[in-house]
Every structure is written in structure tokens, then in C-alpha cells.
Amino acid sequence: MAKFDVVDLNLKKVAEIELSDEVFAAEANKNLLYEVAKMQQINRRRGTVAVKNSSLVSGGGKKPWKQKGTGRARQGSIRASHWVGGGKAMGPKPRDYFYRPPRQVRRAGICAGLSLRAKENKIIILNEFVSDGKSKATIKSLTKSLKLTSALVVDVKTNVKLHRAVRNLEKFDVLTPEGINLESVLRHKTLVLTQSAAKAINEALLKARGGQG
């Protein structure tokens, strides 16, 4: 079991917490990080790009001139791809870019990201994060007390005031333990977890991987 210090908003140690090695001390496998990060990015592609081909362009149903005897090259339609205003030949069509690696790979990728931040000593575990719901006081706690310039804050969804305060901050993001994902972990150099959030993440990922601790 990996041991982490639990601190208050003044970075003073108040307790210790034990979290599973499988979640917070796993190997930072680059292949896992790549696959899971790629999944999140590629699944945001809407794939709605399209152009009209010759069958979709209006007009051109009549042969522009007879086949022979005019001295001009034969033409079948003014909406052929080589005509101005014609349809596009071999143009892009709507497609689905959906990509989803196995569930174990997705979970292992998040564990690898959390373990990477733990190895870098970039995880701060707070005993609690009380907020009045105002962004001004919350940014003061993050920048002045915790001395952070950017971070991902994770706390249980019942702490509504904290989520409301952090979501308005430009360089800080906030998630619930259920919403933790690799891209958010990698985007921020520091993770700020409350003790309850750390336990929830640990239990959820252990259960998903079938680990025992």
C-alpha cells in the first residue's frame, strides 16, 4: 500500500492515508497512456464533414449537347466533377471515428496517469476543502495557501459549493471522483484530492481492475 500525507489548506500534515499500489503506484506505461488519451481525443471528432457529389448537385439532368457533330468533347452532364459548379469526385463523407479500447485498458490508463503524478509528488491530498461557493476565496486558497498556479481539483459531488467556485477559474478544473479521466489528469501538473475523493477513486479503480490492494 502506498502512503500519502493528508494535509490541511495550509499544507500542514494532519494524517496519513493508505492507497493501493495498483492505482497510485503502478507502472507509468506509455502505451497505456497513449491509447487512453487517443481514445478521449478521437471520440470528440464529430465526423460530420461532407461535400456534394455529382448525384447530389442540382441540375445537369440533360445532356448539354449531342454526342457527335459539334466539334466539342462529349459531355454527359454539366454537374460532372470537372465542370465549374459540378459535384466533387471522391469527396469526404460523414463517418464515425468512435474508438474504444477494452475496459481494463481504460482503467489501467487512468491508474498509470495517477501513478505518474504520485511519482512526481504532484498529488496533494486534503483532509477537506471547505468553500463558500465564491471563486475569489477559493482561488486564494489554491494560489496563496497551496501555492498552485494550475491544478485539477477532485472532490465528491456533494461538495456543491466547491464545484461551483472552481469551475469558474481559468487555470483550474474540478471533477467528481466518478468523472476522473486520463486527459484531465495529464493536462494539469498537480492534482488536489480530498481524502474522501482519494478513497472513492481508489475503491472504484480497484473494483474495476479486480485488485485486492
C-alpha positions, 0 to 999 in steps of 0.5 A, spaced: 500 500 500 502 506 498 502 512 503 500 519 502 500 525 507 493 528 508 494 535 509 490 541 511 489 548 506 495 550 509 499 544 507 500 542 514 500 534 515 494 532 519 494 524 517 496 519 513 492 515 508 493 508 505 492 507 497 493 501 493 499 500 489 495 498 483 492 505 482 497 510 485 503 506 484 503 502 478 507 502 472 507 509 468 506 505 461 506 509 455 502 505 451 497 505 456 497 512 456 497 513 449 491 509 447 487 512 453 488 519 451 487 517 443 481 514 445 478 521 449 481 525 443 478 521 437 471 520 440 470 528 440 471 528 432 464 529 430 465 526 423 460 530 420 464 533 414 461 532 407 461 535 400 456 534 394 457 529 389 455 529 382 448 525 384 447 530 389 448 537 385 442 540 382 441 540 375 445 537 369 439 532 368 440 533 360 445 532 356 448 539 354 449 537 347 449 531 342 454 526 342 457 527 335 457 533 330 459 539 334 466 539 334 466 539 342 468 533 347 462 529 349 459 531 355 454 527 359 452 532 364 454 539 366 454 537 374 460 532 372 466 533 377 470 537 372 465 542 370 465 549 374 459 548 379 459 540 378 459 535 384 466 533 387 469 526 385 471 522 391 469 527 396 469 526 404 463 523 407 460 523 414 463 517 418 464 515 425 471 515 428 468 512 435 474 508 438 474 504 444 479 500 447 477 494 452 475 496 459 481 494 463 485 498 458 481 504 460 482 503 467 489 501 467 490 508 463 487 512 468 491 508 474 498 509 470 496 517 469 495 517 477 501 513 478 505 518 474 503 524 478 504 520 485 511 519 482 512 526 481 509 528 488 504 532 484 498 529 488 496 533 494 491 530 498 486 534 503 483 532 509 477 537 506 476 543 502 471 547 505 468 553 500 463 558 500 461 557 493 465 564 491 471 563 486 475 569 489 476 565 496 477 559 493 482 561 488 486 564 494 486 558 497 489 554 491 494 560 489 496 563 496 495 557 501 497 551 496 501 555 492 498 552 485 498 556 479 494 550 475 491 544 478 485 539 477 481 539 483 477 532 485 472 532 490 465 528 491 459 531 488 456 533 494 461 538 495 456 543 491 459 549 493 466 547 491 464 545 484 461 551 483 467 556 485 472 552 481 469 551 475 469 558 474 477 559 474 481 559 468 487 555 470 483 550 474 478 544 473 474 540 478 471 533 477 467 528 481 471 522 483 466 518 478 468 523 472 476 522 473 479 521 466 486 520 463 486 527 459 484 531 465 489 528 469 495 529 464 493 536 462 494 539 469 501 538 473 498 537 480 492 534 482 488 536 489 484 530 492 480 530 498 481 524 502 474 522 501 475 523 493 482 519 494 478 513 497 472 513 492 477 513 486 481 508 489 475 503 491 472 504 484 479 503 480 480 497 484 473 494 483 474 495 476 481 492 475 479 486 480 485 488 485 485 486 492 490 492 494 
